[in-house]
Amino acid sequence: MFGGSQNIPDYDTPLQLAGGENNAWTNNDITNYYLTVPKQNVEIGFWLESDRMLCLDFSSKSLEVQRGVVMEEFKQRCLNRPYGDTGHLLRPLVYKEHPYQWPTIGKELNHIAQATLQEVEDFFFSFYAPNNAILAVTGNITFEEAVRLAEKWFGPIPRRELKKRNLPAEPQQTEERRLTVERNVPIESLYMAFRMCDRMHPDYYAYDILSDILSNGRSSRLIQHLVHDRQIFSSIDAHISGSIDAGLFHITGKPANGVSLEDAEKAVWEELQIISNELIDEEELEKVKNKFESTQIFGNLNYLNVATNLAWFEMLSRAEDMDKEVENYRAVTSQQLMDVARKAFTRTNYSVLIYKKIES
């Protein structure tokens, strides 16, 4: 998408000459392309984005250049960095049917090396279409002007026949899953994963709050109890994947010197049992909710963040639902948190990846 189209041989040059910048990222659910330009050059952004949606310059030369870039990225991220293969090991441990088992960069280097120009072109025309895209525009521009430019530049692009999204549901997990690997890593590490609900489920907000109660900030439970007080971990974190389909609740930790992986894992389970059997007091819960609201408000002072959020919520349901997020988090109760924790933090819903150091 950055290698030029049939009409514009170089995407970056005209954007940079207009004072703009751009980038993109992808995850298992979406690919997001974004750019920022000065107000007076906004039409250049519409022109460039619509042009590369219309038709890329599919050439062997362009494919080989980008193939080399992605293969190098795969090597740097996944092969030559400690813990770089975490996703390649943990995902298929948890997901047996759903394509979330695939990292977006591919399962192995050959998947990139053997991709053909025809496969790339077929993928483009199967997904990169105006009827499969969301355009979010923020900044010093009126709604009427945004609509006019969108119709001018994207209107002539024909609709395309889309592949129907029909992903297999992941069967319920019924047993604990464990994988231990030996790697050249600086510190032995623990990667714990629990299956959770999809993004549209009412319990999604409870899972997110649980992750913050456990590890968001110095006073959070895992950091306070297991890092500072008991000094079992040198670092620990909890977070959720936030994926559209049923995702994962992650806990990742590196034990402190002299602490075994077995003792470290046991200590985490003790904390999970407490949060599953005791109601969280209102003061602790309110603090987490306040922190989320603050992050939400200050995050949306940035035009790019707003555009990203608008597009994401439009894809999930409708853009206006972005304004309900604080309300949704505020509605979570201590009872709901305990119920969700009891459901999630069980041995039959548990997968763990353990990194052991190669003995020298």
C-alpha positions in Angstrom: 0.0 0.0 0.0 3.1 2.3 0.3 4.7 1.0 -2.9 2.8 3.1 -5.3 -0.3 2.8 -7.4 -1.0 2.7 -11.2 -1.4 6.5 -11.1 1.0 7.6 -8.4 4.4 5.9 -8.4 5.4 7.0 -4.9 2.8 7.4 -2.1 5.1 9.2 0.4 6.5 12.0 -1.7 3.4 14.0 -2.4 2.2 13.6 1.2 5.5 14.8 2.6 5.6 17.8 0.2 2.2 18.7 1.6 3.5 18.7 5.2 1.9 15.4 6.0 2.9 12.1 7.6 1.4 8.6 7.6 1.7 5.1 8.9 -0.3 1.9 9.3 -0.8 -1.0 11.7 -2.6 -4.3 11.7 -4.0 -6.8 14.2 -6.1 -9.9 13.9 -9.3 -7.9 13.3 -8.5 -4.8 11.2 -5.8 -3.0 9.3 -5.7 0.8 10.0 -4.1 3.3 7.6 -3.8 6.8 8.9 -2.4 10.2 7.8 -2.3 13.7 9.1 -2.0 16.8 6.9 -2.2 20.6 7.4 -5.8 21.9 7.1 -5.1 23.6 3.8 -3.8 20.4 2.2 -6.6 18.1 3.4 -7.7 17.2 -0.2 -4.3 15.6 -0.9 -5.1 13.1 1.9 -8.4 12.1 0.2 -6.7 11.9 -3.2 -3.9 9.7 -2.0 -6.0 7.3 0.0 -8.7 6.9 -2.6 -6.1 6.3 -5.3 -4.4 3.4 -3.6 -7.8 1.9 -2.8 -8.7 2.1 -6.5 -5.8 0.0 -7.7 -2.2 -0.6 -6.6 0.8 -1.1 -8.8 1.0 -4.9 -8.6 4.5 -5.6 -9.8 7.0 -8.3 -9.1 9.5 -5.6 -8.1 7.2 -4.0 -5.5 6.3 -7.4 -4.1 10.0 -8.4 -3.7 10.8 -5.1 -2.0 8.0 -5.4 0.5 8.5 -9.1 1.0 12.1 -8.4 2.1 10.9 -5.7 4.5 8.3 -8.0 6.1 10.7 -11.0 6.3 13.3 -8.8 8.0 10.6 -7.6 10.4 9.7 -11.2 11.2 13.3 -12.1 11.9 13.8 -9.0 14.1 10.6 -9.3 16.1 10.1 -13.1 16.3 13.4 -14.9 15.8 16.1 -12.6 17.1 14.5 -11.1 20.2 14.0 -12.7 23.6 10.4 -13.9 24.0 9.8 -12.8 20.4 8.0 -16.1 19.6 5.5 -15.7 22.4 2.6 -15.2 20.0 3.6 -18.1 17.9 3.6 -20.4 20.9 0.7 -19.1 23.0 -1.9 -18.5 20.3 -2.1 -22.1 19.0 -2.0 -23.4 22.6 -5.2 -21.5 23.3 -6.9 -21.4 19.8 -7.5 -24.7 18.1 -10.1 -23.7 15.5 -10.4 -19.9 15.4 -7.9 -18.1 13.1 -6.7 -16.0 16.1 -4.2 -18.9 16.3 -2.3 -17.1 13.5 -0.1 -14.1 14.3 -0.8 -11.4 11.7 2.7 -11.6 10.4 2.3 -15.3 9.7 3.1 -18.6 11.5 6.5 -19.0 9.8 8.9 -17.2 7.6 7.9 -19.4 4.6 4.4 -17.9 4.6 6.0 -14.6 3.6 8.7 -16.0 1.4 6.2 -18.1 -0.7 3.4 -15.5 -1.1 2.7 -15.0 -4.8 1.8 -11.8 -6.6 -1.5 -13.4 -7.5 -2.3 -14.1 -3.9 -1.5 -10.5 -2.9 -3.6 -9.1 -5.7 -6.6 -11.5 -4.9 -6.4 -10.4 -1.2 -6.4 -6.7 -2.2 -9.5 -7.0 -4.4 -11.3 -9.2 -1.8 -11.0 -6.8 1.1 -9.8 -3.3 0.0 -13.1 -1.9 -1.2 -15.2 1.1 -0.3 -18.0 -1.2 0.9 -15.5 -2.8 3.3 -13.8 0.3 4.7 -14.5 3.0 7.2 -13.2 6.5 6.7 -12.8 8.7 9.8 -12.0 12.4 9.5 -11.1 14.6 12.4 -9.6 18.1 12.8 -10.4 21.5 11.5 -12.8 20.5 8.8 -16.6 20.8 8.6 -18.8 17.8 8.3 -20.1 19.1 4.9 -16.6 19.5 3.5 -15.6 16.0 4.7 -18.6 14.5 3.0 -18.0 16.4 -0.2 -14.4 15.3 -0.5 -15.3 11.7 0.4 -17.9 11.6 -2.3 -15.6 13.3 -4.8 -12.7 10.9 -4.3 -14.2 7.7 -3.1 -17.5 7.8 -4.8 -16.3 6.7 -8.2 -14.5 3.6 -6.8 -16.7 0.6 -7.6 -18.1 -1.8 -5.0 -16.4 -5.1 -4.8 -17.5 -8.7 -4.2 -16.5 -9.3 -0.6 -15.6 -12.6 1.0 -18.2 -13.3 3.7 -16.8 -13.2 7.2 -17.6 -16.7 8.6 -15.0 -17.6 11.2 -15.3 -20.9 13.2 -16.2 -20.5 16.8 -13.6 -21.7 19.2 -14.8 -24.8 21.1 -15.0 -24.5 24.9 -11.7 -25.3 26.6 -12.1 -28.2 29.1 -8.6 -28.8 30.4 -5.5 -26.9 31.5 -2.9 -26.5 28.7 0.8 -26.1 29.4 3.8 -25.5 27.2 7.4 -25.2 28.4 10.2 -24.2 26.1 13.9 -23.6 26.6 15.2 -20.4 25.0 18.2 -18.1 25.2 16.4 -15.6 27.4 17.7 -13.3 30.1 15.1 -14.2 32.7 12.7 -17.2 33.0 9.2 -16.0 32.3 5.5 -16.9 32.8 2.8 -16.2 30.2 -0.7 -17.1 31.6 -3.8 -16.8 29.4 -7.5 -17.2 30.2 -10.3 -17.3 27.7 -12.7 -14.4 27.9 -15.8 -13.0 26.1 -16.0 -11.2 22.8 -15.8 -7.4 22.5 -19.6 -6.8 22.4 -20.4 -8.9 25.4 -21.4 -6.9 28.6 -18.7 -8.7 30.6 -16.0 -7.2 28.4 -15.8 -4.1 30.6 -15.6 -6.2 33.8 -12.6 -8.1 32.3 -10.9 -4.9 31.4 -11.4 -3.5 34.9 -10.1 -6.7 36.5 -6.9 -6.4 34.5 -6.5 -2.8 35.8 -7.2 -3.8 39.4 -4.5 -6.5 39.1 -1.8 -4.5 37.4 -2.5 -0.9 36.4 -0.2 1.3 38.6 2.0 0.9 41.6 -0.9 0.3 44.0 -2.5 -2.4 41.9 -2.7 -5.8 43.5 -0.2 -7.9 41.6 2.5 -5.1 41.7 1.8 -4.2 45.3 1.6 -7.7 46.6 3.9 -9.8 44.4 6.5 -7.2 43.3 6.8 -4.8 46.3 5.6 -6.8 49.4 6.6 -10.4 48.7 9.2 -9.7 46.0 8.2 -12.8 44.1 8.3 -11.0 40.7 10.6 -8.4 39.3 7.8 -7.4 36.9 4.3 -8.5 36.2 1.4 -7.2 34.0 -2.2 -8.1 33.3 -4.1 -7.0 30.1 -6.8 -8.1 27.8 -6.5 -8.7 24.0 -9.6 -6.6 23.2 -10.3 -8.6 20.1 -13.7 -8.6 18.3 -14.3 -12.4 18.8 -13.7 -14.1 22.1 -10.3 -12.9 23.3 -7.7 -13.6 26.1 -7.0 -12.3 29.5 -3.2 -12.2 29.8 -0.9 -12.2 32.9 2.8 -12.0 32.1 5.5 -12.1 34.7 9.2 -12.5 35.3 10.1 -14.0 38.7 12.6 -12.3 40.9 16.1 -13.8 41.4 15.9 -17.0 43.4 12.2 -17.5 42.9 11.1 -20.6 41.0 8.6 -20.5 38.2 6.4 -22.9 40.2 6.3 -20.6 43.3 5.7 -17.6 41.0 2.8 -19.3 39.3 1.3 -20.4 42.6 1.5 -16.8 43.9 -0.5 -15.5 41.0 -3.1 -18.2 41.5 -3.4 -17.1 45.1 -4.2 -13.5 44.0 -6.7 -14.8 41.5 -8.5 -16.8 44.1 -8.8 -13.8 46.3 -10.3 -11.7 43.6 -12.7 -14.5 42.7 -14.0 -14.9 46.2 -13.9 -11.5 47.9 -15.8 -8.4 46.7 -13.6 -5.5 45.7 -14.3 -2.5 47.9 -15.9 0.5 46.3 -12.9 2.8 46.9 -10.5 0.5 44.9 -13.1 0.1 42.2 -13.8 3.8 42.0 -10.1 4.6 41.6 -9.8 2.3 38.6 -12.9 3.8 37.0 -11.6 7.3 37.6 -8.3 6.4 36.0 -10.1 5.0 32.9 -12.3 8.1 32.6 -9.2 10.4 32.8 -7.3 8.3 30.2 -10.4 8.4 27.9 -10.8 12.2 28.2 -7.1 13.1 27.7 -6.7 10.5 25.0 -9.4 12.0 22.9 -7.8 15.4 22.9 -5.6 14.0 20.1 -7.2 14.2 16.7 -5.6 10.9 15.5 -6.8 9.0 18.6 -10.4 10.3 18.0 -10.3 9.3 14.3 -9.0 5.8 15.3 -11.7 5.4 18.0 -14.5 6.7 15.7 -13.5 4.1 13.0 -13.2 1.3 15.5 -16.7 1.9 17.1 -18.3 2.4 13.7 -17.0 -1.0 12.7 -18.2 -2.6 16.0 -21.6 -1.0 16.0 -21.8 2.8 15.4 -19.4 5.6 16.0 -21.6 7.3 18.6 -21.1 4.4 21.0 -17.7 5.8 21.6 -19.3 8.3 23.9 -20.8 5.5 26.0 -17.6 3.9 27.0 -17.2 5.8 30.3 -20.8 5.0 31.2 -20.2 1.3 30.4 -17.2 1.1 32.7 -19.0 3.1 35.4 -21.8 0.5 35.4 -19.6 -2.4 36.4 -20.2 -3.6 39.9 -18.1 -5.5 42.5 -20.5 -8.4 42.3 -20.1 -8.6 38.5 -16.3 -8.5 38.8 -16.4 -11.4 41.3 -18.7 -13.4 39.1 -16.6 -12.9 36.0 -13.4 -13.7 37.9 -14.9 -17.0 39.2 -15.9 -17.9 35.7 -12.6 -17.0 34.0 -9.9 -17.9 36.5 -10.3 -21.7 36.5 -7.8 -24.4 35.7 -10.0 -25.7 32.8 -9.9 -22.2 31.2 -6.2 -21.8 31.7 -3.3 -22.0 29.3 0.3 -21.2 30.3 3.5 -20.8 28.4 6.8 -21.1 30.4 10.1 -19.8 29.2 13.1 -21.6 30.8 16.7 -20.4 30.3 19.0 -22.7 28.4 21.5 -24.0 30.9 25.0 -22.9 29.9 
